[in-house]
């Protein structure tokens, strides 16, 4: 096992521990659920990085058709999907506390995020439909490229055009609007 894996394990243990133990300011509506910021948002960032890597590896596969690129694209997509699902779950937990319900169909960001995750569930279903590794890799790479290009639209562009309860929407302050330095002390290391 490489040294960086130990560093990441120690780093995340410290971030999570301090995230639960640090004293945070009283934030209207959010109260102690603001601690979810240390998990929820970094999960989405990690998902995006993993999907960008999968996009890159899918393009690399289509350029030279080495199955190693396909394996890397599949792995990066799996990591992105896991973090996306965790982001949905932590978002639902946060929604339960702040909005009084686990899920609301009037919140476009939640629903479009779920749709985005279903696109990648379909990617793995598609992969399982082919026995020939080359055919599976080629079709999966093309699907993955198109699937990943939907992410900016589903998670950022379309939700900003619709009324939303989500932080950052009109009348609902985003993290950048909160001035609590205690949150930033943990948030930035969690993102890293």
C-alpha positions as CSV (number, residue, x, y, z in Angstrom):
1,X,0.0,0.0,0.0
2,X,1.4,3.4,-1.0
3,X,2.0,6.1,1.5
4,X,-0.6,8.5,0.0
5,X,-3.3,6.1,1.0
6,X,-2.3,6.3,4.6
7,X,-2.1,10.1,4.4
8,X,-5.7,10.2,2.9
9,X,-7.0,7.8,5.6
10,X,-5.5,9.9,8.4
11,X,-6.6,13.2,6.8
12,X,-10.2,12.0,6.4
13,X,-10.3,10.6,10.0
14,X,-9.2,14.0,11.3
15,X,-11.6,15.9,9.1
16,X,-14.6,13.7,10.1
17,X,-13.6,13.7,13.8
18,X,-13.1,17.4,14.0
19,X,-16.2,18.0,11.9
20,X,-18.3,16.3,14.6
21,X,-16.5,17.8,17.6
22,X,-15.9,21.4,16.5
23,X,-18.2,24.0,17.9
24,X,-20.1,25.7,15.1
25,X,-22.2,28.9,15.3
26,X,-25.9,29.0,15.4
27,X,-27.2,29.2,11.9
28,X,-30.9,29.8,11.4
29,X,-32.9,26.8,10.1
30,X,-29.7,24.7,9.7
31,X,-28.6,24.6,13.3
32,X,-26.4,21.5,13.9
33,X,-27.3,20.0,10.5
34,X,-24.8,22.5,9.1
35,X,-22.2,19.9,9.9
36,X,-23.5,17.9,6.9
37,X,-21.7,20.6,4.8
38,X,-18.5,18.7,5.6
39,X,-19.8,15.5,4.0
40,X,-22.5,16.4,1.5
41,X,-20.7,19.0,-0.7
42,X,-17.3,17.3,-0.8
43,X,-19.1,14.1,-2.0
44,X,-20.5,16.0,-5.0
45,X,-17.0,17.5,-5.7
46,X,-15.5,14.0,-5.5
47,X,-18.2,12.7,-7.8
48,X,-17.5,15.4,-10.4
49,X,-13.7,14.7,-10.3
50,X,-14.4,10.9,-10.7
51,X,-16.7,11.6,-13.7
52,X,-14.2,13.9,-15.3
53,X,-11.6,11.1,-15.0
54,X,-14.1,8.6,-16.5
55,X,-14.7,11.0,-19.4
56,X,-11.0,11.2,-20.0
57,X,-10.4,7.5,-19.8
58,X,-13.4,6.8,-22.1
59,X,-11.9,9.2,-24.7
60,X,-8.5,7.5,-24.3
61,X,-10.1,4.1,-24.9
62,X,-11.7,5.3,-28.1
63,X,-8.4,6.7,-29.3
64,X,-6.3,3.5,-28.8
65,X,-8.7,0.8,-27.7
66,X,-6.5,-0.5,-24.9
67,X,-8.7,-2.4,-22.5
68,X,-6.8,-0.8,-19.6
69,X,-8.4,2.5,-20.4
70,X,-11.8,0.9,-20.3
71,X,-11.1,-0.6,-16.9
72,X,-10.0,2.8,-15.6
73,X,-13.2,4.5,-17.0
74,X,-15.4,1.8,-15.4
75,X,-13.6,2.2,-12.1
76,X,-13.8,6.0,-12.1
77,X,-17.5,5.8,-13.1
78,X,-18.2,3.4,-10.2
79,X,-16.4,5.8,-7.8
80,X,-18.4,8.7,-9.1
81,X,-21.7,6.8,-8.8
82,X,-20.9,5.8,-5.2
83,X,-20.1,9.4,-4.2
84,X,-23.2,10.6,-6.1
85,X,-25.4,8.2,-4.3
86,X,-23.8,9.2,-1.0
87,X,-24.4,12.8,-1.9
88,X,-28.1,12.1,-2.6
89,X,-28.4,10.3,0.8
90,X,-26.7,13.1,2.8
91,X,-28.8,15.6,0.9
92,X,-32.0,13.6,1.8
93,X,-30.8,13.6,5.5
94,X,-30.3,17.4,5.3
95,X,-33.7,17.9,3.6
96,X,-35.4,15.9,6.4
97,X,-34.1,18.3,9.0
98,X,-34.4,21.6,7.1
99,X,-37.5,21.0,5.0
100,X,-39.3,18.3,7.1
101,X,-39.2,15.6,4.4
102,X,-36.7,13.1,3.1
103,X,-37.5,13.9,-0.5
104,X,-39.6,16.6,-2.2
105,X,-40.5,16.4,-5.9
106,X,-40.7,20.1,-6.1
107,X,-36.9,20.4,-5.6
108,X,-35.3,20.2,-9.0
109,X,-31.8,19.7,-7.8
110,X,-32.7,16.5,-5.9
111,X,-34.7,15.1,-8.7
112,X,-32.2,15.9,-11.5
113,X,-29.4,14.5,-9.3
114,X,-31.3,11.3,-9.0
115,X,-31.8,11.2,-12.7
116,X,-28.1,11.7,-13.2
117,X,-27.3,8.8,-11.0
118,X,-29.8,6.6,-12.9
119,X,-27.9,7.5,-16.1
120,X,-24.8,5.9,-14.5
121,X,-26.7,2.9,-13.2
122,X,-27.8,2.4,-16.8
123,X,-24.1,2.5,-17.8
124,X,-23.4,-0.5,-15.7
125,X,-26.5,-2.3,-16.9
126,X,-25.4,-1.6,-20.5
127,X,-21.9,-3.0,-19.7
128,X,-23.4,-6.2,-18.4
129,X,-25.3,-6.7,-21.7
130,X,-22.1,-7.6,-23.7
131,X,-19.9,-10.6,-23.4
132,X,-17.3,-9.4,-25.9
133,X,-14.8,-7.1,-24.0
134,X,-14.0,-4.9,-27.0
135,X,-17.6,-4.4,-28.0
136,X,-18.5,-3.7,-24.3
137,X,-15.7,-1.3,-23.9
138,X,-16.4,0.7,-27.1
139,X,-20.2,1.0,-26.5
140,X,-19.6,1.8,-22.8
141,X,-17.1,4.5,-23.7
142,X,-19.5,6.2,-26.1
143,X,-22.3,6.0,-23.6
144,X,-20.1,7.2,-20.7
145,X,-19.0,10.3,-22.7
146,X,-22.6,11.3,-23.5
147,X,-23.7,10.4,-19.9
148,X,-21.0,12.6,-18.4
149,X,-21.8,15.5,-20.7
150,X,-25.3,15.6,-19.1
151,X,-24.0,16.2,-15.6
152,X,-23.4,20.0,-15.9
153,X,-26.9,20.5,-17.3
154,X,-28.6,18.2,-14.8
155,X,-26.7,19.4,-11.7
156,X,-25.9,23.1,-12.4
157,X,-27.6,24.7,-15.4
158,X,-31.2,23.5,-15.3
159,X,-31.6,23.7,-11.5
160,X,-30.5,27.4,-11.6
161,X,-33.3,28.1,-14.0
162,X,-36.0,26.7,-11.7
163,X,-37.4,27.7,-8.3
164,X,-35.6,25.8,-5.6
165,X,-35.4,25.3,-1.9
166,X,-31.7,24.3,-2.2
167,X,-29.0,26.6,-0.8
168,X,-27.8,29.0,-3.4
169,X,-31.3,29.5,-4.9
170,X,-33.1,32.8,-4.7
171,X,-33.8,33.7,-1.1
172,X,-31.9,30.8,0.3
173,X,-28.3,31.6,1.2
174,X,-25.5,29.5,-0.2
175,X,-22.4,28.5,1.7
176,X,-20.5,31.5,0.4
177,X,-23.1,33.7,2.0
178,X,-22.4,32.3,5.4
179,X,-19.6,34.0,7.3
180,X,-18.8,31.3,9.8
181,X,-15.1,30.7,9.6
182,X,-15.5,27.6,11.8
183,X,-17.3,25.9,8.9
184,X,-14.6,26.9,6.4
185,X,-11.8,25.5,8.6
186,X,-13.3,22.0,8.2
187,X,-15.0,22.4,4.8
188,X,-11.8,23.2,2.8
189,X,-9.8,20.3,4.1
190,X,-12.8,18.0,3.6
191,X,-12.9,19.1,-0.1
192,X,-9.2,18.4,-0.5
